[in-house]
Amino acid sequence: MKIKKFRAKTFSEALTLVKREMGRDAVILSSEEQKGLVPGVEVTAAADYELEETQAGQTAYAQYAGASVPDKAPYRRQNTSGHGVSQAAAKRGVPVFSDAESITAIKEDLGSLKSLLEGMKKNGFEVELPEPKKKVFRYLRKRAIREELALRLSSQSPASMRELITVMSKDIKTYDEVRRAKVVMLIGPTGVGKTTTIAKLAARAIRNNKKVAMINLDTYRIGAIEQIRIYSKIMRIPLDVASDAEELKKSLDKFAGKDLIFIDTTGRNPRDKKYIEELRLIYNLDLLIETHLLMSASSDDDFLVEAYRHYKNLPIDCIAFTKTDEAVKYGSIYNLASLYQKPVAYITTGQSVPADIEFPNSERLAAMILKNEVA
């Protein structure tokens, strides 16, 4: 690693000196205008000659931050104890995010950006943005938006809350309330409120003159069957209890004449491989099942990302967020929706059945996340 300061009258002249001495792969660490009798600029640059194969990160990072060299350098050192920059400057162009991009490309770019941020922190550097973008970045971080996502949003220079809502809403897909399948199954970690949510969905279906039935696969928790039985009696909905995929098939055949069948599943630790495999067996029935993954908005963001990592091998159609009334911040809703590009079907806002459930569109969700409030 070689780090050196260059002084010149203009940024262009300084960058010419950097390229001449350190090569095109040099990374700009900081830039400072010097005023006085002899005005000019001072640029600090670094070149890592050992890591040439990792040249995809730095320039992309700079342009994500809107700090295109030579106007503004995107990094500054937090202290003098770091060991230098871990990646060299990029030679490729910066990806443009749009609705037409593939999910894979979005994930790859966000993953690269996250890795770069972690590498910068590890080596003693932090993000430096122009002040307007810095304000947006901090605002998003305070609302629990992941760092790499906050950086990408702030790089688009939204000038107002209205613009920020519009920009954010483009990353959030929503799911049409009109069901695409006859059988709807809710899965998710323990305690997210699957049974109560099924009751809300079933009640709404009844109000829309649908013939509804419920099947309980939750034989793991004590009292879980009793809870759904109470709901079925109140709403006068037939209920079957199934302990495995074969019994589930029989129950589905039994309710073949219904318009909608809701399946309540076991709430278990998503790290439990046996639990995931039990769920996978259900899809081997070769039935058209619409799967809703329920996540608690009040849960820790790291837990939600980790949980999704275990559920993602199942055919998830959409995500729903429960307990928004208990959440302090709503950034995790955006984080999951943006990272995994699964549509958000609905949110629940309390325990009342059937009242406390909403089907917001993308802009409504973005406004809720940014303003930190549920209507």
Buried (B, 14 or more C-beta within 10 A) or exposed (E): EEBBEBEBEEBEBBBBBBEEEBEEBBBBBBBEEEEEEEEBBBBBBBBBEEEEEBBBBBBBBBBBBBBEBBEBBBBBBEEEEBEBBBBBBBEEEBBEBEEEEEEEEBBEBBEBBBBBBEBBBEBBBEBBBBEEBBEBBEBBBEBBBBBBBBBBBBBBBBEEEEEBBBBBBBBBBBBEEEBEBBBBBBBBBEEBBBBBBBBBBBBBBBEEEEBBBBBBBBBBBEEBBEBBBEBBEEBEBBBBBBEEBEBBBEBBEBBEEBBBBBBBBBBBEBEEEEBBEBBEEBBEEEBEBBBBBBBBBBBEBEBBBEBBEBBEEBEBBBBBBBBBBEBEBBBBBBBBBBBBBBBBBBBBBBEEBBEBBBBBEBBBBBBBBBEBEBE
